[in-house]
Amino acid sequence: MSDQGNRRRVVIIGGGFAGLFAARALKRAPVQVTLIDKAEHHLFQPLLYQCATGILSEGKIAASLRALLRKHRNVEFVLAEVTGIDAERRRVMATRPGRKTAEFGYDYLIVAAGVEQSYFGHDEFARYAPGMKTIEDALVIRRRVFGAFEIAESAADPAERRRWLTFALVGAGPTGVELAGQIRELATKTLREEYRHIKPEDARVLLFDGGAAPQATGAKQDRAGRIEVGPDLSVPAHPEIMVTGDVMSLNKLPGVAEVAMQTGLYAGRRIRHELRGEVYKKPFRYYDLGSAAYLSRGRAVVSVGKLQFAGFPGWVVWLFIHIGFLTGYRNRFGAVLSWWFAFTRDLRRERTYTTRQVGIVGDVYEEPPTQASAAAGSEQAP
Ligand SMILES: Cc1cc2nc3c(=O)[nH]c(=O)nc-3n(C[C@H](O)[C@H](O)[C@H](O)COP(=O)(O)OP(=O)(O)OC[C@H]3O[C@@H](n4cnc5c(N)ncnc54)[C@H](O)[C@@H]3O)c2cc1C
């Protein structure tokens, strides 16, 4: 690639659906692409709840970005956390591992950084209620769910047992519904015969939904800090900066994978056209391909255009959609195998934990010790 030094530079922030699809759209384009992500993997967020409930391992819902991009010769992956953008100087600032700072110049910038978990102004809830955005979140939830059954098993007081067997989820969107369904399935099927002092099927799952929470913040549609863009996905006064995926706010489009993929593709396509000297006037248009949610084993709801599937047919369609969109053929194969074991034999293999981790689960919900009780405790210590 002798002409690489003269090529226009495209920086993509984020290797989720939007960033990855933008990079793919630029494959073989005469540009040098730098994709920066603070994670080394592309994460399939729609299946996080299956990782949180022990069906799939983290490796089956995440694929290495370096491996995914290895054949895109004009794309370099950089593991770093972006800390700022200087739009005037056209530079992206980032921190690389080892706390080294770095700057990346660009001719085009595609922002595809997704959004953080929102607690609607109550970040203090995060200690008790982990979000569901990253692999780390899913693993914390997994430890808390399985750990709660362990603590209940060792509790002598029936009221305490009942408390530990009560799971409260906030947010009754598809993820909340799917996670609630999985915890019940876990309790009534997988764990049914594994405990001697508790009946896992007694577990109660409470699903709360506060439809009024967004209004409470006073914000309108941009409550998650999403960036408003024009019809070509660019920000005002900077046509070279495009915002894609969840972090973008346009025509109230939902934060779903399809929007992220289609905006990523659009951004890549627009750059290709402009490199050829063409003016790309086509505004971004979203094609809604439908939605799907898994309820419990063998039951899902799927809506594709005018077609609606529910129950078992819905589950079959759900299965094919997810196999199709999982990134990396090894992930697909592994996921199908894990589903086979989970659905036919009640097996959830992904649940390793130790007393230490279960202890941490308990500590999270404990009242912090008062000074008096801490002093009393230290007096009794041998
Ligand atoms: C639990 C859950 C379930 C979902 N279920 C569905 C579903 O069933 N169907 C559906 O269509 N959609 C679903 N979604 C939504 C869908 O996953 C998102 O719309 C999609 O992932 C958004 O893609 P994105 O590329 O915009 O952002 P993301 O996938 O969030 O990717 C953003 C990337 O940017 C990186 N990043 C962020 N900040 C920085 C930084 N400062 N520096 C460097 N890198 C950074 C992150 O590490 C990440 O890799 C679900 C989402 C979640 C969380």
PDBQT file of the ligand as one rigid body, heavy atoms in Angstrom, charges set to zero:
ROOT
HETATM    1  C1  LIG A 401     -29.253  -5.613  26.712  1.00  0.00    +0.000 C 
HETATM    2  C2  LIG A 401     -29.576  -5.098  25.346  1.00  0.00    +0.000 A 
HETATM    3  C3  LIG A 401     -30.452  -5.797  24.520  1.00  0.00    +0.000 A 
HETATM    4  C4  LIG A 401     -30.745  -5.331  23.254  1.00  0.00    +0.000 A 
HETATM    5  N1  LIG A 401     -31.613  -6.033  22.468  1.00  0.00    +0.000 NA
HETATM    6  C5  LIG A 401     -31.849  -5.630  21.200  1.00  0.00    +0.000 A 
HETATM    7  C6  LIG A 401     -32.672  -6.379  20.335  1.00  0.00    +0.000 A 
HETATM    8  O1  LIG A 401     -33.219  -7.417  20.724  1.00  0.00    +0.000 OA
HETATM    9  N2  LIG A 401     -32.841  -5.948  19.058  1.00  0.00    +0.000 N 
HETATM   10  C7  LIG A 401     -32.229  -4.802  18.611  1.00  0.00    +0.000 A 
HETATM   11  O2  LIG A 401     -32.371  -4.462  17.434  1.00  0.00    +0.000 OA
HETATM   12  N3  LIG A 401     -31.459  -4.063  19.407  1.00  0.00    +0.000 NA
HETATM   13  C8  LIG A 401     -31.247  -4.444  20.687  1.00  0.00    +0.000 A 
HETATM   14  N4  LIG A 401     -30.447  -3.706  21.502  1.00  0.00    +0.000 N 
HETATM   15  C9  LIG A 401     -29.890  -2.441  21.001  1.00  0.00    +0.000 C 
HETATM   16  C10 LIG A 401     -28.667  -2.672  20.150  1.00  0.00    +0.000 C 
HETATM   17  O3  LIG A 401     -27.794  -3.588  20.752  1.00  0.00    +0.000 OA
HETATM   18  C11 LIG A 401     -28.002  -1.315  19.969  1.00  0.00    +0.000 C 
HETATM   19  O4  LIG A 401     -28.913  -0.489  19.288  1.00  0.00    +0.000 OA
HETATM   20  C12 LIG A 401     -26.727  -1.414  19.154  1.00  0.00    +0.000 C 
HETATM   21  O5  LIG A 401     -25.802  -2.234  19.793  1.00  0.00    +0.000 OA
HETATM   22  C13 LIG A 401     -26.135  -0.024  18.966  1.00  0.00    +0.000 C 
HETATM   23  O6  LIG A 401     -24.963  -0.130  18.230  1.00  0.00    +0.000 OA
HETATM   24  P1  LIG A 401     -23.893   1.042  18.307  1.00  0.00    +0.000 P 
HETATM   25  O7  LIG A 401     -22.789   0.623  17.399  1.00  0.00    +0.000 OA
HETATM   26  O8  LIG A 401     -24.529   2.340  18.101  1.00  0.00    +0.000 OA
HETATM   27  O9  LIG A 401     -23.391   1.053  19.814  1.00  0.00    +0.000 OA
HETATM   28  P2  LIG A 401     -22.726  -0.096  20.682  1.00  0.00    +0.000 P 
HETATM   29  O10 LIG A 401     -23.092  -1.446  20.198  1.00  0.00    +0.000 OA
HETATM   30  O11 LIG A 401     -23.045   0.266  22.086  1.00  0.00    +0.000 OA
HETATM   31  O12 LIG A 401     -21.169   0.092  20.408  1.00  0.00    +0.000 OA
HETATM   32  C14 LIG A 401     -20.488   1.227  20.865  1.00  0.00    +0.000 C 
HETATM   33  C15 LIG A 401     -19.006   0.889  20.892  1.00  0.00    +0.000 C 
HETATM   34  O13 LIG A 401     -18.296   2.072  21.179  1.00  0.00    +0.000 OA
HETATM   35  C16 LIG A 401     -17.304   1.798  22.145  1.00  0.00    +0.000 C 
HETATM   36  N5  LIG A 401     -17.054   3.031  22.890  1.00  0.00    +0.000 N 
HETATM   37  C17 LIG A 401     -17.925   3.730  23.641  1.00  0.00    +0.000 A 
HETATM   38  N6  LIG A 401     -17.327   4.821  24.159  1.00  0.00    +0.000 NA
HETATM   39  C18 LIG A 401     -16.052   4.812  23.714  1.00  0.00    +0.000 A 
HETATM   40  C19 LIG A 401     -14.930   5.652  23.908  1.00  0.00    +0.000 A 
HETATM   41  N7  LIG A 401     -15.003   6.771  24.671  1.00  0.00    +0.000 N 
HETATM   42  N8  LIG A 401     -13.767   5.325  23.331  1.00  0.00    +0.000 NA
HETATM   43  C20 LIG A 401     -13.664   4.213  22.566  1.00  0.00    +0.000 A 
HETATM   44  N9  LIG A 401     -14.697   3.371  22.345  1.00  0.00    +0.000 NA
HETATM   45  C21 LIG A 401     -15.874   3.667  22.901  1.00  0.00    +0.000 A 
HETATM   46  C22 LIG A 401     -17.885   0.683  23.007  1.00  0.00    +0.000 C 
HETATM   47  O14 LIG A 401     -16.868  -0.066  23.654  1.00  0.00    +0.000 OA
HETATM   48  C23 LIG A 401     -18.664  -0.130  21.971  1.00  0.00    +0.000 C 
HETATM   49  O15 LIG A 401     -17.887  -1.163  21.423  1.00  0.00    +0.000 OA
HETATM   50  C24 LIG A 401     -30.153  -4.143  22.786  1.00  0.00    +0.000 A 
HETATM   51  C25 LIG A 401     -29.260  -3.438  23.600  1.00  0.00    +0.000 A 
HETATM   52  C26 LIG A 401     -28.968  -3.910  24.868  1.00  0.00    +0.000 A 
HETATM   53  C27 LIG A 401     -28.014  -3.142  25.749  1.00  0.00    +0.000 C 
ENDROOT
TORSDOF 0
